[in-house]
Amino acid sequence: MKADKVADGSGTGSAAREGGSRAPAAAGASSLSARAREAVLQRIVDRRYAQGARLVEREVAEELSMSRVPVREALRALVTEGLLELLPHSGVRVRRLEYADVDHLYEVWEPLAVQASRLAARAVAAGGTGELAALEATLRQAESAAASDEGPREVAAHTAFHEGVVALAGNPLLARTMEQLSWQLQLLFGLREEPAHMRAQHAEMYRHISAGDGEAAAASTLLHVRDSRAVALRSLFGDV
C-alpha cells in the first residue's frame, strides 16, 4: 500500500510539473494553429485559393511564414469542417461547392437569419439600440466597396451586417450557432454575384430593425435570404 501511495504521489507530482511546463507550449501551438486556420480560410474566402486548388503544406507554411506543424493542424481542421478535402494519394484541395451544399446551407441559414432579425428588432423596441450605429455603418461600407469595385471588402461588409444583426439580437445560443455558418456564408458571398438590389434589401432590413418592428424585419429578411439563395444558385450553377 505504501509503495502504491509513493508511486501515485510521485506520478502525480511529475505529471503536474510536466503539465505546468508544457501548458504554455501547448497553448502557443494551439494559437499558431488557429492563426494558420484563419489565414487559410481568408484566402479561400477571397479566392486567392480557388475552388479545386491543391494546397501543399510546405508552400502554405512558407507563405504564412510558419512552421509546418500548425499549418498541418489547420489543414486537418478545415478538412473536418468541409472546406478542404483530402486528395486520393496525398495533400488537400479546396472543396468545390456543389448544388446540394448551397441548398443545405440556405435551409439552415434561413430560419436563423429570420429569427435573428426578429429578435434584433424586439431588442431595439425594448431600448437596446447600442449596436445600431455599427450595423448602419456596414451598409455604408458595402456601398463604398461596391462603388470602388472592391469585391472582398463588399463581402466583408455584407457578412458584418448579418453578424451585426445577430449581435443585436442578444441571444448567445443563436450567436454560437450562427458562428458555425459564418465562414461558409463568407465563402458563398465571395463566389456569387452581388446585385445592387440585395444591398437595398439590407437597408430595408435595417429600417425595420431600427424601427423595432419585429415581424416586418422578419419578413424582409425572409425575402432577402430567399433572393440570396436564387442569386447564389444562378451565379454558381446557371439557370436552375
DRENVOVO-143036 format. One line per field, with one value per residue: residue in one letter; residue number from 1; z, x, y of N, C-alpha, C, O in turn. Coordinates in steps of 0.1 Angstrom, whole numbers, plus 2048, in hexadecimal, padded with zeros to 3 digits. Layout:
! DRENVOVO-143036
code: c(A,...)
pos: c(NUM,...)
nz: c(Z,...)
nx: c(X,...)
ny: c(Y,...)
caz: c(Z,...)
cax: c(X,...)
cay: c(Y,...)
cz: c(Z,...)
cx: c(X,...)
cy: c(Y,...)
oz: c(Z,...)
ox: c(X,...)
oy: c(Y,...)
! end
This chain:
! DRENVOVO-143036
code: c(M,K,A,D,K,V,A,D,G,S,G,T,G,S,A,A,R,E,G,G,S,R,A,P,A,A,A,G,A,S,S,L,S,A,R,A,R,E,A,V,L,Q,R,I,V,D,R,R,Y,A,Q,G,A,R,L,V,E,R,E,V,A,E,E,L,S,M,S,R,V,P,V,R,E,A,L,R,A,L,V,T,E,G,L,L,E,L,L,P,H,S,G,V,R,V,R,R,L,E,Y,A,D,V,D,H,L,Y,E,V,W,E,P,L,A,V,Q,A,S,R,L,A,A,R,A,V,A,A,G,G,T,G,E,L,A,A,L,E,A,T,L,R,Q,A,E,S,A,A,A,S,D,E,G,P,R,E,V,A,A,H,T,A,F,H,E,G,V,V,A,L,A,G,N,P,L,L,A,R,T,M,E,Q,L,S,W,Q,L,Q,L,L,F,G,L,R,E,E,P,A,H,M,R,A,Q,H,A,E,M,Y,R,H,I,S,A,G,D,G,E,A,A,A,A,S,T,L,L,H,V,R,D,S,R,A,V,A,L,R,S,L,F,G,D,V)
pos: c(1,2,3,4,5,6,7,8,9,10,11,12,13,14,15,16,17,18,19,20,21,22,23,24,25,26,27,28,29,30,31,32,33,34,35,36,37,38,39,40,41,42,43,44,45,46,47,48,49,50,51,52,53,54,55,56,57,58,59,60,61,62,63,64,65,66,67,68,69,70,71,72,73,74,75,76,77,78,79,80,81,82,83,84,85,86,87,88,89,90,91,92,93,94,95,96,97,98,99,100,101,102,103,104,105,106,107,108,109,110,111,112,113,114,115,116,117,118,119,120,121,122,123,124,125,126,127,128,129,130,131,132,133,134,135,136,137,138,139,140,141,142,143,144,145,146,147,148,149,150,151,152,153,154,155,156,157,158,159,160,161,162,163,164,165,166,167,168,169,170,171,172,173,174,175,176,177,178,179,180,181,182,183,184,185,186,187,188,189,190,191,192,193,194,195,196,197,198,199,200,201,202,203,204,205,206,207,208,209,210,211,212,213,214,215,216,217,218,219,220,221,222,223,224,225,226,227,228,229,230,231,232,233,234,235,236,237,238,239,240)
nz: c(800,809,7F5,7DF,7E5,7E5,7CB,7BD,7C7,7BE,7A3,79F,7A6,794,77C,780,780,767,758,75F,753,739,732,729,711,703,701,6F2,6DA,6D3,6CF,6B9,6A6,6A4,699,681,675,673,661,64A,645,63F,627,618,618,60B,5F3,5EC,5EF,5DA,5D2,5D1,5D0,5D7,5F6,603,61F,627,616,61E,638,635,628,63C,64E,663,678,66D,67D,68C,675,669,67C,67A,65F,661,673,663,650,65F,664,64B,637,62A,617,619,603,5EC,5EE,5FC,60F,60D,600,5F7,5FD,5E5,5E2,5E1,5D3,5E6,5FE,5FF,600,618,62A,629,631,64C,654,64E,661,679,673,66F,688,697,68D,696,6B2,6B6,6AE,6C2,6D8,6D4,6D6,6F1,6FB,6F6,6E5,6E0,6CD,6B5,6A6,69E,68E,67A,66F,661,64A,63C,638,626,610,609,603,5ED,5DA,5D5,5C9,5D9,5E0,5F5,60C,60C,610,629,637,633,640,65A,65F,662,678,68A,68E,69B,6B3,6BE,6C3,6DB,6E5,6F2,6EB,6D2,6C6,6C8,6B9,69F,69B,693,679,66D,65D,647,63C,636,622,60F,609,5FD,5E6,5D6,5C0,5C9,5C9,5C7,5D2,5E7,5FB,5FF,60B,624,62F,632,644,65A,65F,669,67F,68E,694,6A6,69E,69F,690,676,671,672,65B,646,647,642,627,61C,622,613,5F9,5F8,5F8,5DE,5CE,5D4,5CB,5B0,5A8,5AD,5A1,58A,578,58D)
nx: c(808,814,827,818,80C,821,82A,814,813,82B,828,813,81D,832,824,815,82A,834,81D,81B,831,82D,816,816,823,812,7FC,806,80B,7F1,7E7,7F6,7ED,7D2,7D5,7E0,7CB,7B8,7C5,7C7,7AC,7A3,7B0,7A3,78A,78D,795,7AF,7B9,7AC,78D,791,7AD,7CD,7DC,7FC,80C,827,82B,816,81D,835,82B,81C,82F,835,83B,838,828,812,804,7FE,7EC,7D8,7CF,7C5,7B0,79F,798,788,774,769,771,788,795,7A1,7BA,7BD,7D7,7EA,7EC,7D6,7B8,7A6,784,76B,74D,72E,70D,6FC,709,707,6EB,6E5,6F2,6E3,6CA,6CF,6D8,6C3,6AC,6B9,6C4,6AD,6A1,6B5,6B4,69A,69C,6B0,6A3,68F,69F,6A8,690,68C,69E,6B9,6D0,6EA,6FB,6F3,6FF,718,70E,700,717,723,713,71A,734,732,726,73A,74F,744,742,75C,763,76E,76E,775,775,75A,74D,756,749,72E,72D,733,71D,708,713,712,6F6,6F0,6FF,6F2,6DA,6DE,6DF,6F0,6F3,6E8,6FB,713,70B,708,722,72F,727,732,74B,745,730,73D,74F,73D,730,746,74A,734,720,719,6FE,6F1,6D8,6D7,6E6,6D5,6C1,6CD,6CD,6B2,6AC,6BA,6AC,693,69C,6A8,692,686,673,66A,65D,65C,677,67F,670,67B,695,692,68A,6A1,6B5,6AB,6AC,6C7,6D0,6C5,6D5,6EF,6EE,6E9,6FF,714,70D,6FF,6E0,6C8)
ny: c(7F4,80D,810,812,82B,83C,839,843,85D,867,864,876,88E,891,891,8A8,8BB,8B8,8BD,8D8,8E3,8DE,8EA,906,903,8F2,902,917,909,902,91C,924,911,919,932,92C,91E,932,943,932,92E,948,94C,939,944,95D,955,951,938,923,912,8EF,8F1,8E4,8E0,8E3,8D8,8E1,8F7,908,90C,91A,931,93C,941,92F,912,8F0,8E0,8ED,8F5,8DD,8D3,8E6,8E2,8C9,8CD,8DD,8CB,8BA,8CC,8CF,8E0,8DC,8BF,89E,892,876,869,879,898,8B5,8C6,8E3,8E1,8DC,8EE,8DE,8DB,8D1,8D7,8F3,8F5,8E7,8F8,910,906,903,91C,92E,92D,934,94D,95C,95B,968,982,989,987,99A,9B2,9B2,9B5,9CF,9DD,9D9,9EB,9E5,9F3,9F4,9E7,9F0,A06,9FB,9E7,9F5,A02,9ED,9EB,A03,9FD,9E7,9F3,A06,9F4,9E7,9FC,A01,9EA,9D5,9B6,9A2,9B3,9BB,9A3,99E,9B3,9AC,994,99D,9AC,999,98C,9A0,9A4,98C,990,9A6,999,98C,971,958,93D,93C,94C,93C,926,932,93A,923,922,937,939,928,937,94F,945,93D,956,962,954,958,96D,990,9A0,9C2,9C5,9B5,9C1,9D6,9C7,9C1,9DA,9DE,9CA,9D4,9EC,9E3,9D5,9E9,9F8,9E9,9D5,9B7,9A2,9AC,9AF,994,98B,999,990,975,976,981,96C,957,962,966,94B,943,953,94A,92F,933,941,92F,917,91B,91F,913)
caz: c(800,809,7E8,7D6,7E7,7E0,7BC,7B9,7CA,7B5,795,79E,7A7,787,771,782,77C,758,752,761,74A,72B,72F,720,703,6FC,6FE,6E6,6CE,6CF,6C9,6AB,69D,6A2,690,673,671,66F,655,63F,643,639,619,610,616,601,5E7,5E9,5ED,5D2,5D3,5CA,5D1,5E0,600,607,62C,627,610,626,644,630,625,649,657,66F,676,666,686,68D,668,667,684,674,653,666,679,658,649,667,662,63E,62D,622,616,617,5F5,5ED,5F2,606,60E,60E,5F7,5FB,5F9,5DC,5E7,5D9,5D4,5F3,608,600,604,626,632,62A,639,65A,657,64D,66E,683,66F,671,696,69B,68B,69F,6BF,6B5,6AF,6D0,6E2,6D2,6DC,6FF,6FE,6F3,6D8,6E1,6C1,6A8,69F,697,683,66F,669,657,63E,635,633,61A,605,605,5FC,5E0,5D2,5D2,5C4,5E2,5E3,602,616,60C,616,638,63C,633,64B,666,661,668,686,693,691,6A6,6BF,6C3,6C8,6E9,6E9,6F1,6E4,6C3,6C1,6C7,6AD,693,699,68C,66B,668,652,63B,636,62F,616,605,604,5F5,5D9,5CE,5BD,5D4,5C3,5CF,5D9,5F4,604,603,615,631,634,636,651,664,661,671,68C,696,698,6B0,699,69E,685,669,670,66E,64E,63C,648,63A,619,619,622,608,5ED,5F8,5F3,5D0,5C7,5D5,5C2,5A2,5A6,5AE,59A,57F,57A,593)
cax: c(800,81C,82E,80E,80A,82D,82A,809,817,836,822,80A,826,839,81A,812,835,835,812,81D,83C,829,809,818,827,806,7F3,80C,809,7E3,7E5,7FB,7E4,7C6,7D9,7E2,7BE,7B1,7CB,7C3,79D,7A2,7B5,799,77E,790,797,7BD,7B9,7A0,787,798,7BB,7D4,7E4,807,80F,833,829,80D,825,83E,823,817,83B,833,840,82E,81F,804,7FD,7F8,7E0,7CD,7C9,7BC,7A3,797,793,77D,769,763,775,792,793,7AD,7BD,7BE,7E4,7F0,7E8,7C8,7B5,79A,779,762,73F,724,700,6F6,710,701,6DD,6E5,6F6,6D8,6C0,6D2,6DA,6B7,6A4,6C2,6C5,6A0,69F,6BF,6AE,68E,6A1,6B7,698,689,6A9,6A8,683,68E,6A8,6C7,6D4,6F9,702,6ED,709,721,706,6FF,724,726,70C,722,741,72F,724,747,757,73E,745,76A,765,776,766,778,770,74C,74A,758,73F,722,72E,733,70F,700,718,70D,6E8,6F1,704,6E7,6CF,6E1,6DD,6FE,6F2,6E7,708,71C,707,70B,730,733,724,738,755,73E,729,747,754,732,72F,751,749,728,71E,712,6F6,6EF,6CB,6D9,6EB,6C9,6BA,6D3,6C9,6A4,6AC,6BF,6A1,68A,6A2,6AA,685,681,668,670,657,660,685,67F,66B,685,6A1,68E,68B,6B0,6BC,6A6,6B1,6D5,6D1,6C3,6E0,6FA,6EC,6EA,70D,71D,709,6F7,6D1,6C3)
cay: c(800,818,811,818,839,843,83A,84C,86B,86B,866,882,89A,891,895,8B6,8C3,8B7,8C5,8E6,8E8,8DC,8F1,912,8FF,8ED,90E,91D,901,904,929,924,90A,921,93D,926,91B,93F,948,92A,931,955,94A,932,94D,968,94E,94F,92A,921,905,8E5,8F3,8DB,8E8,8DB,8DC,8E8,904,910,910,925,93D,942,943,927,904,8E7,8D9,8F4,8F5,8D0,8D2,8EF,8DC,8BD,8D3,8E2,8BF,8B6,8D6,8CD,8EA,8D5,8B1,896,88D,868,864,882,8A6,8B9,8D0,8EB,8DA,8E3,8EE,8D7,8E0,8CC,8DE,900,8F3,8E4,904,919,900,905,92A,936,92F,93B,95C,962,95D,972,990,98B,98A,9A7,9BC,9B2,9BB,9DE,9E1,9D9,9F5,9E1,9F8,9F6,9E2,9F5,A0E,9F2,9E0,9FF,A04,9E2,9EF,A0C,9F6,9DF,9FC,A0B,9EA,9E4,A07,A00,9DD,9CD,9AB,99D,9BC,9BB,996,9A0,9BB,9A5,98A,9A5,9B1,98E,989,9AB,9A1,981,996,9AE,990,989,964,952,930,93F,951,931,91E,93A,93B,917,923,943,937,923,942,958,93E,93E,964,966,94D,95B,97B,997,9AA,9CE,9C5,9AE,9CB,9DD,9BF,9C3,9E7,9DC,9C3,9DE,9F6,9DD,9D2,9F6,9FD,9DF,9CE,9A9,99A,9B2,9AC,986,989,99E,987,968,97A,983,960,94F,968,962,93D,942,95A,941,923,937,945,924,90B,91F,920,907)
cz: c(800,7FC,7DE,7D8,7E3,7D1,7B7,7BB,7C1,7A7,794,79E,799,77C,773,77D,76D,752,753,757,73B,727,726,712,6FC,6F8,6F2,6D9,6C9,6C9,6BB,6A1,69A,698,682,66D,66C,662,649,63B,63B,62A,611,60E,60B,5F4,5E3,5E7,5E7,5D5,5CB,5CB,5DB,5E9,604,615,62D,621,618,632,640,62E,632,653,664,66D,671,670,688,680,665,66F,67F,668,657,66C,66E,650,651,666,654,634,625,621,613,608,5F7,5F2,5FD,604,60F,603,5FC,5F5,5F0,5E2,5DD,5DC,5E2,5FE,60A,605,613,62F,634,632,648,65D,657,65A,678,680,672,680,69C,699,694,6AD,6C0,6B6,6BC,6DA,6E0,6D8,6EB,704,6FC,6E6,6D7,6D4,6B4,6A0,697,68C,677,667,65E,64A,636,630,626,60E,600,5FE,5EE,5D6,5CD,5CB,5CC,5E7,5F1,60D,617,612,625,63E,63D,63F,659,669,668,676,68F,697,69D,6B3,6C6,6C9,6D7,6EE,6E7,6EA,6D5,6BE,6BF,6BB,6A0,690,691,67D,664,65C,646,634,62F,622,60B,600,5FB,5E7,5D0,5C9,5C8,5CE,5CC,5D7,5E6,5FF,609,60D,623,637,639,643,65D,668,66B,67F,695,69B,6A3,6AB,696,692,677,667,66C,660,644,63C,640,62B,614,618,616,5FA,5EC,5F3,5E4,5C9,5C8,5CC,5B4,59F,5A5,5A4,58D,582,580,59A)
cx: c(809,823,825,80C,815,82D,820,80D,821,831,81B,813,82D,830,817,81D,836,82A,815,827,837,81D,80C,81B,81B,7FD,7F9,80A,7FA,7E0,7EA,7F2,7D8,7CA,7DB,7D4,7B7,7B7,7C7,7B4,79C,7A6,7AB,78D,781,795,7A6,7C0,7AC,79A,78E,7A7,7C1,7DD,7F0,80C,81C,832,820,815,82F,837,81F,823,839,83A,835,824,812,7FD,7F6,7EB,7D4,7C7,7C0,7AF,79A,791,787,771,763,767,781,78F,7A0,7AE,7BF,7CC,7EA,7EB,7D9,7C5,7A8,78E,770,754,736,717,6FA,6FC,709,6F2,6DC,6E8,6EA,6CC,6C2,6D2,6CC,6AF,6AC,6C3,6B8,69E,6A9,6B9,6A2,693,6A9,6AD,692,692,6A9,69B,684,698,6B6,6CC,6E3,700,6FD,6F7,713,71A,704,70C,727,71F,714,72F,73E,72D,731,750,752,742,753,76E,76F,76E,769,773,761,747,74B,74E,731,722,72D,724,707,705,713,6FE,6E8,6F5,6F9,6DC,6D2,6DE,6EA,6FD,6F0,6F4,712,718,70A,71A,735,730,72C,741,74E,736,732,74C,749,730,73A,751,73E,729,717,70A,6F3,6E2,6CD,6DF,6DE,6C1,6C0,6CE,6BA,6A4,6B0,6B4,697,68F,6A4,69D,67F,675,66D,66A,65B,66F,686,67B,675,692,69E,68F,699,6B7,6B8,6AB,6C0,6D8,6D0,6CF,6EC,6F9,6EE,6F8,716,71A,700,6E8,6CD,6B6)
cy: c(80D,81B,817,827,841,845,844,85B,870,86E,873,88E,89C,897,8A4,8BF,8C3,8BF,8D4,8EB,8E7,8E5,8FE,90E,8FA,8F8,915,916,902,911,92A,91D,912,92C,938,923,927,944,93F,92C,93E,954,942,93C,957,962,94E,940,926,913,8FB,8E6,8EA,8E3,8DE,8E1,8E5,8F6,90D,915,91B,932,944,945,93C,919,8FC,8E1,8E0,8F5,8E8,8CE,8DB,8E8,8D0,8C2,8D7,8D6,8BA,8BF,8D6,8D8,8E5,8C6,8AA,892,87E,863,86C,890,8A9,8C3,8D7,8E4,8E2,8E2,8E7,8DE,8DD,8D4,8EC,8FF,8F0,8F0,90D,913,903,914,932,938,937,94A,963,965,967,980,993,98F,997,9B3,9BD,9B8,9CA,9E3,9E2,9E3,9F1,9E6,9FA,9F1,9E8,9FD,A06,9EB,9E9,A02,9F9,9E5,9F9,A06,9EE,9E8,A02,A01,9E7,9EF,A06,9F2,9D4,9C1,9A5,9A6,9BD,9AE,998,9A8,9B4,99B,992,9AA,9A5,98B,994,9A9,996,987,99E,9A5,98C,97B,95C,945,932,944,946,928,925,93A,92F,919,92F,942,932,92E,94C,952,940,94C,968,960,952,96A,982,9A2,9B6,9CC,9BD,9B7,9D3,9D5,9C0,9D0,9E6,9D5,9CC,9E7,9F0,9D9,9DE,9FC,9F4,9D7,9C0,9A1,99F,9AF,99D,984,98E,996,97A,96B,97B,975,957,955,965,954,93C,948,950,935,927,93B,939,919,90E,91F,912,909)
oz: c(7F9,7F7,7D6,7CE,7DD,7CC,7AE,7B3,7BC,7A1,78A,796,795,774,769,777,767,748,74A,752,733,71C,71C,709,6F0,6ED,6EA,6CF,6BD,6C0,6B2,696,68E,68F,678,661,661,659,63E,62F,632,621,605,603,603,5EB,5D7,5E0,5ED,5DA,5BF,5C6,5E6,5E4,609,616,634,627,619,636,648,632,633,65E,66F,662,670,66C,687,680,660,66B,680,666,651,669,66F,64A,64C,666,652,629,61A,629,60D,602,601,5FA,607,5F9,611,5FD,604,5E9,5F3,5E7,5D1,5E5,5E8,608,616,60E,61A,63A,63F,638,650,668,65F,65E,680,689,677,684,6A5,6A2,698,6B3,6CA,6BE,6C2,6E3,6EA,6DF,6F1,710,6FF,6DC,6CE,6D0,6AA,694,68C,681,66C,65B,654,63F,629,625,61D,603,5F3,5F4,5E5,5CA,5C2,5C8,5C6,5F2,5F9,618,622,61A,62D,649,647,646,662,675,672,67F,69B,6A2,6A6,6BD,6D2,6D2,6DE,6FA,6DC,6E2,6CD,6B3,6B5,6B3,697,685,68A,675,658,652,63B,628,624,618,600,5F4,5F2,5DE,5C4,5CE,5D0,5CD,5D8,5E2,5EF,60B,614,616,62D,643,643,64C,667,674,675,689,6A0,6A4,6A8,6B4,68B,68B,66E,65B,663,659,639,632,639,624,60A,60E,610,5F1,5E2,5EC,5DE,5BE,5BE,5C5,5AC,594,59D,59F,587,58E,57A,5A0)
ox: c(806,824,828,80B,814,830,822,80B,821,834,81C,810,82E,834,815,81B,839,82C,811,826,83C,81B,804,817,819,7F7,7F1,807,7F7,7D8,7E4,7F0,7D3,7C1,7D7,7D2,7B1,7B0,7C5,7B0,794,7A0,7AA,788,778,79A,7A9,7C9,7A1,7A1,791,7AE,7BC,7E4,7ED,80E,81C,837,823,814,831,83C,81F,821,83C,83E,829,819,807,7F0,7EB,7E1,7C9,7BA,7B6,7A5,78E,787,77C,766,758,762,783,787,7A9,7A4,7C3,7CC,7EF,7E7,7D1,7CE,7A1,78D,76D,74F,737,715,6F4,6F5,706,6EE,6D4,6E2,6E8,6C5,6B9,6CD,6CB,6AD,6A7,6C2,6B8,69A,6A5,6BA,6A1,68E,6A8,6AF,68F,68E,6AA,69C,67D,69B,6BF,6CD,6E8,70A,702,6F7,716,720,706,70C,72E,724,715,733,746,732,734,756,759,745,757,779,778,768,75F,76E,75B,73D,742,749,72A,718,726,721,700,6FD,711,6FB,6E0,6F0,6F8,6D5,6C8,6DC,6EE,706,6F7,6F8,71A,721,70F,71E,73F,737,72B,740,752,736,72F,74E,74C,72E,738,757,73F,731,710,70F,6F2,6E1,6C4,6DC,6DD,6BA,6B8,6CB,6B7,69C,6AA,6B2,693,689,6A1,69D,674,66D,672,672,65D,673,68F,681,677,698,6A6,694,69D,6BE,6C0,6AE,6C5,6E2,6D8,6D4,6F4,703,6F4,6FD,720,723,6FB,6E4,6CD,6B0)
oy: c(816,826,81F,82E,84C,84F,84B,863,87B,877,87A,898,8A7,89F,8AB,8C9,8CE,8C6,8DB,8F7,8EF,8E8,8FF,914,8FD,8F8,91A,91D,903,912,930,921,911,92F,93E,925,927,949,945,92D,93E,95A,944,93C,95A,969,94B,93C,926,90B,8FD,8DD,8E8,8EC,8D3,8ED,8EF,900,919,921,925,93D,950,94A,941,916,900,8DD,8DA,8F4,8E7,8C9,8D6,8E9,8CE,8BC,8D5,8D7,8B7,8BB,8DC,8D8,8EA,8C1,8B0,88E,879,859,867,894,89F,8C9,8D2,8E1,8EE,8D8,8EA,8E5,8E6,8D7,8F0,907,8F6,8F2,912,91B,904,919,93B,943,93E,952,96E,970,96F,988,99E,998,99E,9BC,9C8,9BF,9D1,9EE,9EA,9E4,9F9,9DE,A00,9F7,9E4,9FC,A08,9E8,9E5,A04,9FC,9E1,9F7,A09,9EE,9E5,A03,A04,9E5,9EC,A0B,9F0,9CE,9C2,9A4,9A1,9BE,9AF,993,9A6,9B6,999,98D,9AA,9A8,987,991,9AC,997,984,99E,9A9,98A,979,959,942,92B,940,946,923,91F,93B,930,912,931,949,936,92F,950,959,943,94E,970,965,951,971,97C,9AE,9B4,9D2,9BF,9B5,9D7,9DA,9C0,9D0,9EC,9D8,9CC,9EA,9F6,9DB,9DE,A03,9F7,9D2,9BD,99A,997,9AC,99A,97C,987,994,974,963,976,973,951,94D,963,952,935,943,94F,932,920,938,939,912,905,920,908,900)
! end
